[in-house]
Amino acid sequence: MSRLFLAPMEGLADYVLRDVLTGLGGYDGCVSEFVRVTGSLLPPRVYERDTPEILLGGHTPSGTPMVIQLLGSDPEWLARNASYAATLSPHGIDLNFGCPAKVVNRHGGGAMLLAHPEQLHDIVSAVREAVPAHIPVTAKMRLGVSDTALALDCATALAEGGAASLVVHARTRDHGYRPPAHWEWIARIADTVDIPVIANGDVWSVADWERCRAVSGCADVMIGRGAVSDPFLALRIRGLMDSTPSDADWPLVLQQIAAYLRKLHDRISSCHEHGRVKLWLSYLKRTWPQATVLHDAIRRIQDSAQIAQVLQSASDATPGLAPA
């Protein structure tokens, strides 16, 4: 059976949502939101805050292995921070060469590094040398900055630098998240490098997963926004749920939203809880029209307790939903 991974999604899949999604099952591993490295050695509290799975032996509460992702552009400081992060029991160190965010690219990080294959090689080499041999060093890349001219050079640089595997998001930085993903380019990269390649991009359904594997030639796939839009996507791919979402799933979705809100409150106690729930609902609207109604109902609410009341009312009005 092919492997399935939950993608790192900065600003979207915080560790609480990672907990909820991996808790449903179907994933072989997940990657944290990136930990940004500049010119200093990050203290333990940064990892405890952003990747608290390290307190559970590098697993989510459901037992899914977690890999810490680092983002930066300086080989020496990335190596120093990777060396420390490797002591925290992650199941690997992943390097981000794909983030398209302007605030990251402005400082030469993320996808901007794809204009400099030699720098990619230097970074991976430095991190690989700094991290114990039993801990994998992996990388995630896009197809380039504005075009694909250096895609094969970048993939080769990462492989020759010592990356154990490579996730390829099948778009350039300038493509952002606009469809389509160019899975045929993943196939070209997989034919070029001698390390495992994992396909990523535009997998919203079981049919997308099947097409992605067929076009890319990759057995393993990483899913991101598709998993947020349909939290049961991994189970559908595994054949453990109907392959197509339906209204019958909505009661289960409501349960997961309520669980997410509770966990946010228990673990973060943040005034931004309401914003995170609204953000998730904005993705769920792609799959269930009921999410649009619920999103509209809480859109102007700033208090988490009031949102919990709206969720409870929605649950009470939903046939087939067992009491929480």
Residue pairs with C-beta under 8 A, 6 or more apart in sequence:
2 213
2 219
2 220
2 221
3 28
3 29
3 198
3 219
3 220
3 221
4 26
4 27
4 28
4 220
4 221
4 222
4 223
4 234
4 237
4 238
5 27
5 28
5 29
5 30
5 31
5 167
5 198
5 220
5 221
5 222
5 223
6 13
6 18
6 21
6 22
6 27
6 29
6 30
6 31
6 64
6 222
6 223
6 224
6 227
6 234
7 13
7 31
7 167
7 200
7 222
7 223
7 224
7 227
8 30
8 31
8 32
8 33
8 34
8 69
8 94
8 96
8 140
8 224
9 33
9 224
9 225
9 228
10 33
10 34
10 99
10 101
11 33
12 225
12 228
12 279
12 283
13 21
13 33
13 224
13 228
14 33
14 276
15 32
15 33
15 50
15 51
15 52
15 53
15 60
16 260
16 263
16 264
16 267
16 268
16 276
17 228
17 260
17 276
17 280
18 30
18 32
18 53
18 60
18 66
19 60
19 61
19 62
19 263
20 231
20 256
20 259
20 260
20 263
21 27
21 30
21 227
21 228
21 231
21 234
22 30
22 60
22 62
22 64
23 60
23 61
23 62
24 231
24 232
24 234
24 235
24 256
25 62
25 234
25 235
25 238
25 240
26 233
26 234
26 235
26 237
26 238
26 240
27 64
27 234
28 64
28 65
29 64
29 65
29 66
29 67
29 91
30 60
30 64
30 65
30 66
30 67
31 66
31 67
31 69
31 94
31 140
31 222
32 50
32 51
32 53
32 66
32 67
32 68
32 69
33 50
33 69
34 69
34 70
34 71
34 96
34 99
35 42
35 46
35 47
35 50
35 51
35 68
35 69
35 70
35 71
35 81
35 85
36 71
36 72
36 104
36 109
37 70
37 71
37 72
37 74
37 77
37 78
37 81
38 72
38 74
38 77
39 74
39 77
40 77
41 77
41 80
41 81
41 84
42 81
42 84
44 88
47 54
47 68
47 85
47 88
48 54
48 55
51 66
51 68
51 88
51 90
52 267
53 59
53 60
53 66
53 90
54 66
54 68
54 88
54 89
54 90
57 89
58 65
58 66
58 88
58 89
58 90
58 91
59 65
59 66
60 66
65 91
66 90
66 91
67 90
67 91
67 92
67 93
67 94
67 136
67 138
68 85
68 88
68 90
68 92
68 93
68 94
69 93
69 94
69 95
69 96
69 140
70 78
70 81
70 82
70 85
70 93
70 94
70 95
70 96
70 127
71 95
71 96
71 99
71 104
71 109
71 110
72 78
72 81
72 109
72 123
73 107
73 108
73 109
73 112
73 113
73 119
73 123
75 119
75 122
75 123
75 125
75 126
75 127
76 126
78 95
78 123
78 126
78 127
79 126
79 127
79 129
79 130
80 130
82 93
82 127
82 130
82 131
82 137
83 130
83 131
85 93
86 93
86 130
86 131
86 132
86 135
90 135
91 135
91 136
92 135
92 136
92 137
92 138
92 164
93 127
93 131
93 135
93 136
93 137
93 138
94 137
94 138
94 139
94 140
94 167
95 123
95 124
95 127
95 137
95 138
95 139
95 140
95 163
96 109
96 110
96 140
97 110
97 111
97 113
97 114
97 120
97 139
97 140
97 141
97 142
97 154
97 158
98 110
98 111
98 140
98 141
98 142
98 169
98 173
99 105
99 109
99 110
99 111
100 110
100 111
100 142
100 173
100 174
100 176
101 110
104 110
104 112
105 111
105 112
105 173
110 173
111 141
111 142
111 145
111 172
111 173
112 145
112 173
113 119
113 120
113 123
114 120
114 141
114 142
114 143
114 144
114 145
114 150
114 151
114 154
114 173
115 144
115 145
115 150
117 150
117 153
117 154
117 156
117 157
118 157
120 139
120 141
120 154
120 157
120 158
120 161
121 157
121 158
121 160
121 161
122 161
123 161
124 137
124 139
124 157
124 158
124 161
124 162
124 163
125 161
125 162
127 137
127 162
128 137
128 161
128 162
128 163
129 162
131 137
136 164
136 165
137 162
137 163
137 164
138 163
138 164
138 165
138 166
138 167
139 158
139 163
139 165
139 166
139 167
140 166
140 167
140 168
140 169
140 200
141 154
141 155
141 158
141 166
141 167
141 168
141 169
142 168
142 169
142 171
142 172
142 173
142 175
143 151
143 168
143 169
143 170
143 171
143 172
143 175
143 182
143 185
144 150
144 151
144 154
144 172
144 173
145 172
145 173
145 174
146 172
146 173
146 174
147 172
148 172
148 182
148 185
151 185
151 188
151 189
152 188
152 189
152 192
155 166
155 168
155 189
155 192
155 193
155 197
156 192
156 193
158 166
158 193
159 166
159 193
159 194
159 195
163 195
164 195
164 196
165 195
165 196
165 197
165 198
166 189
166 193
166 195
166 196
166 197
166 198
167 197
167 198
167 200
167 222
168 185
168 186
168 189
168 197
168 198
168 199
168 200
169 181
169 200
169 201
170 181
170 182
170 183
170 185
170 186
170 199
170 200
170 201
170 202
170 216
171 177
171 178
171 181
171 182
171 201
177 225
179 202
180 202
181 200
181 201
181 202
181 212
183 199
183 201
183 202
183 211
183 212
183 215
183 216
184 215
184 216
186 197
186 199
186 215
186 216
186 217
186 218
187 215
187 216
187 217
187 218
189 197
190 197
190 216
190 217
190 218
191 217
196 220
197 216
197 218
197 220
198 218
198 220
198 221
198 222
199 212
199 213
199 216
199 218
199 220
199 221
199 222
200 221
200 222
200 223
200 224
201 212
202 208
202 212
202 226
203 209
203 212
203 221
203 223
203 224
203 226
203 233
204 225
204 226
204 229
204 230
204 233
204 286
205 226
205 230
205 233
205 236
205 243
205 244
206 233
206 236
206 237
206 243
206 244
207 243
208 226
209 221
209 223
209 237
212 218
212 221
213 219
213 221
223 233
223 234
225 283
226 233
227 233
227 234
228 280
228 283
228 284
229 283
229 284
229 286
229 287
230 236
230 245
230 284
230 287
231 253
231 256
232 241
232 245
232 249
232 252
235 241
236 242
236 243
236 244
236 245
241 249
245 287
245 288
247 288
247 290
248 320
249 288
250 288
250 290
250 318
251 315
251 318
251 319
251 320
251 321
253 284
253 288
253 290
253 291
254 311
254 314
254 315
254 318
254 321
255 315
255 321
255 324
257 277
257 280
257 281
257 284
257 294
257 311
258 308
258 311
258 312
258 315
258 324
260 276
260 277
260 280
261 273
261 277
261 304
261 307
261 308
261 311
262 308
264 270
264 273
264 276
264 277
264 304
265 273
265 304
273 304
273 307
274 298
274 301
274 302
274 303
274 304
274 307
277 298
277 304
277 307
278 295
278 298
278 299
281 291
281 294
281 295
281 298
282 295
284 291
284 295
285 291
285 292
285 295
294 310
294 311
294 314
297 310
297 314
298 306
298 307
298 310
301 307
301 310
312 324
315 321
315 324
